[in-house]
Amino acid sequence: MSRYSALAIARNALSGHQNWQRAWRSPEPRSTYDAIIVGGGGHGLATAYYLAANHGLSRVAVLEKGVIGQGNVGRNTTIVRSDYMIGGNTAFFEHSLKLWEGLSHTLNFNVMFSPRGKVTLAHDAGGYDGLARRGNIMKLNGIEAELLDRGEVQKLLPYLDYSSEARFPIYGGMLQQRAGTARHDAVAWGYARAADTLGVDIIENCEVTGFLRDGGKIEGVETSRGTLLSPKVGIAVAGHTSQVAALAGLRLPIESHVLQAFVSEPIKPMVHHVVSFGAELFYLSQSDKGGLVFGGHIDGHNTYGQRGHLPTIKTVAECAVALIPAVSRLRLLRHWGGIMDMTPDGSPFICRTHIDGLYLNGGWCYQGFKATPASGWTFAHTIAKDDEHELNRCYGLDRFEKGRELDEFGIGNWTYKQ
């Protein structure tokens, strides 16, 4: 049931939007909590929501250094998919996609999930064989996939370059029809509002400056708004994972890079699917406002900057024009960068640490937004039960020591690695 009637919506709109209720409270921090989540992005908010909804923890705090929605949850290309092929990733991301499919109902908030389908293209025979292998593995894991020949791709995506002069000829593709996009800011607001309804304290403008420990056990955190005590603290801070973890004495195998994204000026509806370029890491969709939303590789050097650099802009523009020559006429409306925490194998950490009561969620590389629901679901389980869920048991810090890497990177957007 909406908290607003049609009459209230009209009255508030006509009053200059002065009388809207807050979507979530702005509470003063309590001195103690059952659990504290450091980071108010999508993963942190989802974790707090599922801690309350699935595990009944009534005293949970989310601590956000800035304000909700200004981090990576609002700085991505909004793609949702589960076209993975390595064991562990397949089940995890398929569970996430299933949660996406019912998320608006679960949160009582429209996250604008659009299962428009995702097509990954192949540009040579080897790439086409690679898509066939990926699709077969997906099907064996209960994930739908459809291999398309050149003619089927042309019928579905008529705006691509199929000419004899095409720089990258199109051999075929693979369609995951249930994949698509969701509105990133709506996801943040939906989880924040739903978590707040269950009693979670969302505390903005609250920077964590240190961790309280008694020997090998966590006792709470020091913040810019005082000392907060809790026997359970989870870290979910995206590109700043290594910095925050270092405050607790953890040195992580993570590098931080900027990942740029781009939006063109709006045009009439043309791109009705998510499209992934098989010859290079490039992906494209069209927003409900008409802009083409696209991105590519991370910038290849460590940084905490968010402005991006021209060489990557040039490469992404070349990919766009090679795939769809018509976009050469479009003007770029805006571009931005998000800080990505990159692990050696491109897969995340969702796990306990060697410090009792301290839990880690980070290292998402290219995969963070699409994983939001399953990340929160499994991280909440790990914190509440002090044990990994079966879906995130492979995402431990010790997997490199044990030779259990999950080396998949962002390859679902790419036919083959180079």
Residue pairs with C-beta under 8 A, 6 or more apart in sequence:
1 108
2 108
3 21
4 12
11 19
12 18
12 19
12 20
23 189
23 192
23 193
23 196
24 68
24 192
24 193
24 195
24 196
24 202
25 196
25 201
25 202
26 202
26 204
27 201
27 202
27 203
29 61
29 201
29 203
29 206
29 223
29 225
29 226
29 228
30 59
30 61
30 201
30 228
31 227
31 228
31 229
32 59
32 220
32 228
32 229
32 230
33 59
33 60
33 61
33 201
33 228
33 229
33 230
34 57
34 58
34 59
34 60
34 230
34 231
34 232
35 48
35 51
35 57
35 59
35 60
35 61
35 230
35 232
35 233
35 234
35 383
35 384
36 60
36 61
36 63
36 220
36 221
36 228
36 230
36 232
36 233
36 234
37 44
37 47
37 48
37 51
37 60
37 61
37 62
37 63
37 233
37 234
37 236
38 44
38 63
38 208
38 221
38 233
38 234
38 235
38 236
38 237
38 244
39 62
39 63
39 64
39 71
39 235
39 236
39 237
39 238
39 244
40 62
40 63
40 64
40 68
40 71
40 192
40 202
40 204
41 64
41 71
41 72
41 73
41 188
41 236
41 237
41 238
42 72
42 73
42 184
42 187
42 188
42 191
42 368
42 369
42 372
42 375
42 376
43 236
43 238
43 361
43 364
43 368
43 371
43 372
43 375
43 376
43 379
44 62
44 64
44 234
44 236
44 237
44 361
45 62
45 68
45 73
45 188
45 191
45 192
45 195
45 202
45 376
46 191
46 372
46 373
46 375
46 376
46 377
46 379
46 380
47 234
47 236
47 361
47 375
47 376
47 379
47 380
47 383
48 60
48 61
48 62
48 191
48 195
48 200
48 202
48 376
48 380
49 107
49 191
49 194
49 195
49 198
49 200
49 376
49 380
50 376
50 377
50 379
50 380
50 381
51 57
51 60
51 200
51 380
51 383
51 384
52 58
52 60
52 195
52 198
52 199
52 200
53 194
53 198
54 377
54 380
54 381
54 384
55 380
55 381
55 384
55 385
57 384
58 198
58 199
59 199
60 195
60 199
60 200
60 201
61 200
61 201
61 202
61 203
61 228
61 230
62 195
62 200
62 201
62 202
62 203
63 203
63 206
63 207
63 208
63 221
63 223
63 228
64 202
64 203
64 204
64 205
64 206
65 205
65 206
65 207
65 208
66 204
66 205
67 204
67 205
68 188
68 189
68 192
68 202
68 204
69 185
69 188
69 189
71 238
71 338
72 238
72 239
72 338
72 339
72 340
72 368
72 369
73 184
73 185
73 187
73 188
73 369
73 372
74 184
74 185
74 188
75 184
75 261
75 306
75 336
75 337
75 338
76 184
76 261
76 338
76 368
76 369
77 261
77 283
77 285
77 293
77 294
77 295
77 369
78 181
78 182
78 183
78 184
78 285
78 287
78 293
78 369
79 118
79 179
79 180
79 181
79 274
79 283
79 285
79 369
79 370
79 413
80 96
80 97
80 100
80 113
80 179
80 180
80 181
80 182
80 369
80 370
81 93
81 97
81 118
81 176
81 179
81 180
81 274
81 370
81 412
82 90
82 93
82 94
82 96
82 97
82 138
82 143
82 176
82 178
82 179
82 370
83 118
83 120
83 134
83 138
83 143
83 145
83 174
83 176
83 179
83 412
84 90
84 92
84 93
84 94
84 138
84 408
84 412
85 133
85 134
85 137
85 138
85 408
86 406
86 407
86 408
87 394
88 347
88 394
88 395
88 406
89 347
89 406
89 408
90 137
90 138
90 141
90 143
91 141
91 391
92 371
92 374
92 378
92 391
92 392
92 395
93 367
93 370
93 371
93 374
94 141
94 142
94 143
95 374
95 377
95 391
96 370
96 371
96 372
96 373
96 374
96 375
97 178
97 179
97 370
99 106
99 373
99 374
99 377
100 111
100 113
100 182
100 370
100 373
101 113
101 115
101 178
103 111
103 113
103 182
103 187
103 190
103 373
104 110
104 111
104 112
104 113
104 190
106 194
107 190
107 191
107 193
107 194
108 194
109 186
109 189
109 190
109 193
109 194
110 186
110 190
111 182
111 183
111 186
111 187
111 190
112 181
112 182
112 183
112 186
112 288
113 180
113 181
113 182
114 180
114 181
114 182
115 177
115 178
115 179
115 180
116 179
116 180
116 181
116 272
116 273
116 274
116 285
117 175
117 176
117 177
117 178
117 179
117 180
117 272
117 273
117 274
118 175
118 176
118 179
118 180
118 273
118 274
118 275
118 276
119 148
119 153
119 156
119 157
119 173
119 174
119 175
119 273
119 274
119 275
119 276
120 131
120 173
120 174
120 276
120 278
120 412
120 413
120 414
120 415
121 153
121 160
121 170
121 172
121 173
121 275
121 276
121 277
121 278
121 279
121 323
121 415
122 128
122 130
122 131
122 170
122 171
122 172
122 173
122 174
122 278
122 415
123 168
123 169
123 170
123 171
123 278
123 279
123 415
124 169
124 171
125 171
126 416
127 171
127 278
127 279
127 415
127 416
128 171
128 172
130 415
130 416
131 147
131 172
131 173
131 174
131 278
131 415
132 147
132 174
134 145
134 174
135 145
135 146
135 147
135 174
136 145
138 144
138 145
138 176
139 145
143 176
144 176
144 177
144 178
145 174
145 175
145 176
146 174
146 175
146 176
146 177
147 172
147 173
147 174
148 156
148 172
148 173
148 174
148 175
149 172
150 162
150 170
150 171
150 172
152 172
152 173
153 160
153 170
153 172
153 173
154 160
154 162
154 170
156 175
156 273
157 173
157 271
157 273
157 275
159 270
159 271
159 324
159 326
160 170
160 275
160 323
160 324
161 167
161 168
161 170
161 322
161 323
161 324
161 325
162 170
166 322
167 322
168 277
168 278
168 279
168 322
168 323
173 278
175 273
179 274
180 274
181 274
181 285
182 369
184 369
187 369
187 372
191 372
191 376
192 202
195 202
196 202
203 225
205 224
205 225
206 223
206 224
206 225
207 223
207 224
208 221
208 222
208 223
208 244
208 247
209 222
209 223
209 224
209 247
210 221
210 222
210 247
211 218
211 220
211 221
211 222
211 233
211 247
211 248
211 249
211 358
212 218
212 219
212 220
212 221
212 222
212 227
212 229
213 219
213 248
213 355
216 354
216 355
216 356
217 231
217 355
217 356
217 357
218 230
218 231
218 232
218 233
218 248
218 355
218 356
218 357
218 358
219 229
219 230
219 231
219 357
220 227
220 228
220 229
220 230
220 233
221 227
221 228
221 230
221 233
231 357
232 357
232 359
232 383
233 357
233 358
233 359
234 358
234 359
234 360
234 361
234 379
234 383
235 241
235 244
235 245
235 248
235 358
235 359
235 360
235 361
235 362
236 361
236 362
236 375
236 379
237 243
237 244
237 362
238 338
238 339
238 340
238 341
238 362
238 364
238 368
239 256
239 304
239 338
239 339
239 340
239 341
240 256
240 304
240 339
240 341
241 252
241 254
241 341
241 360
241 362
241 363
242 251
242 252
242 254
242 255
242 256
242 341
245 251
245 252
245 360
245 362
248 353
248 355
248 358
249 355
250 353
250 355
250 358
250 360
252 349
252 360
252 362
252 363
252 397
253 343
253 344
253 400
254 341
254 342
254 343
254 362
254 363
255 302
255 341
255 342
256 302
256 303
256 304
256 339
256 340
256 341
256 342
257 298
257 299
257 300
257 301
257 302
257 303
257 339
257 340
257 342
258 298
258 299
258 303
258 305
258 306
258 307
258 308
258 309
258 337
258 338
258 339
258 340
259 295
259 297
259 298
259 299
259 337
259 338
259 339
259 340
259 366
260 295
260 296
260 299
260 308
260 312
260 313
260 316
260 335
260 336
260 337
261 293
261 294
261 295
261 335
261 336
261 337
261 338
262 293
262 294
262 295
262 313
262 316
262 332
262 334
262 335
263 287
263 291
263 292
263 293
263 332
263 333
263 334
263 335
264 291
264 292
264 294
264 327
264 330
264 331
264 332
264 333
265 291
265 330
265 331
265 332
265 333
266 289
266 290
266 291
266 333
267 290
267 291
267 292
267 330
268 290
269 286
269 290
270 286
271 284
271 285
271 286
271 292
272 286
273 285
274 283
274 284
274 285
275 283
275 284
275 285
275 323
276 282
276 283
276 284
276 412
276 413
276 414
277 283
277 284
277 319
277 322
277 323
277 413
277 414
278 414
278 415
278 416
279 415
280 296
280 297
280 315
280 319
280 414
281 296
281 297
281 410
281 413
281 414
282 294
282 295
282 296
282 316
282 319
282 320
282 323
282 413
283 294
283 295
283 296
283 413
284 292
284 293
284 294
284 320
284 323
284 324
285 292
285 293
285 294
286 292
286 293
287 293
291 333
292 320
292 327
292 330
294 316
294 320
295 316
296 312
296 315
296 316
296 319
297 312
297 315
298 312
298 340
298 342
298 366
299 308
299 309
299 311
299 312
299 337
303 339
304 339
305 337
306 336
306 337
306 338
306 339
307 337
308 335
308 336
308 337
313 335
320 327
321 327
321 328
340 364
340 365
340 366
340 368
341 362
341 363
341 364
341 365
342 363
342 365
343 349
343 363
343 365
344 400
344 405
345 399
345 400
345 405
345 406
345 407
345 408
345 409
346 365
346 366
346 367
346 406
346 407
346 408
346 409
346 410
347 363
347 365
347 367
347 395
347 405
347 406
347 407
347 408
348 361
348 362
348 363
348 364
348 365
348 367
348 368
348 371
348 375
348 395
349 360
349 361
349 362
349 363
349 395
349 396
349 397
350 360
350 361
350 375
350 378
350 379
350 382
350 388
350 392
350 395
351 359
351 360
351 382
351 388
351 392
351 395
351 396
351 397
352 358
352 359
352 360
352 382
352 386
352 387
352 388
353 359
353 360
353 397
359 379
359 382
359 383
360 397
361 375
361 379
364 371
364 375
365 409
365 410
366 409
366 410
366 413
367 410
368 375
374 391
377 389
377 391
378 388
378 389
378 391
378 392
379 392
381 387
381 388
381 389
381 392
382 388
382 389
382 392
388 395
388 396
394 404
394 406
395 406
399 405
399 406
409 417
411 417
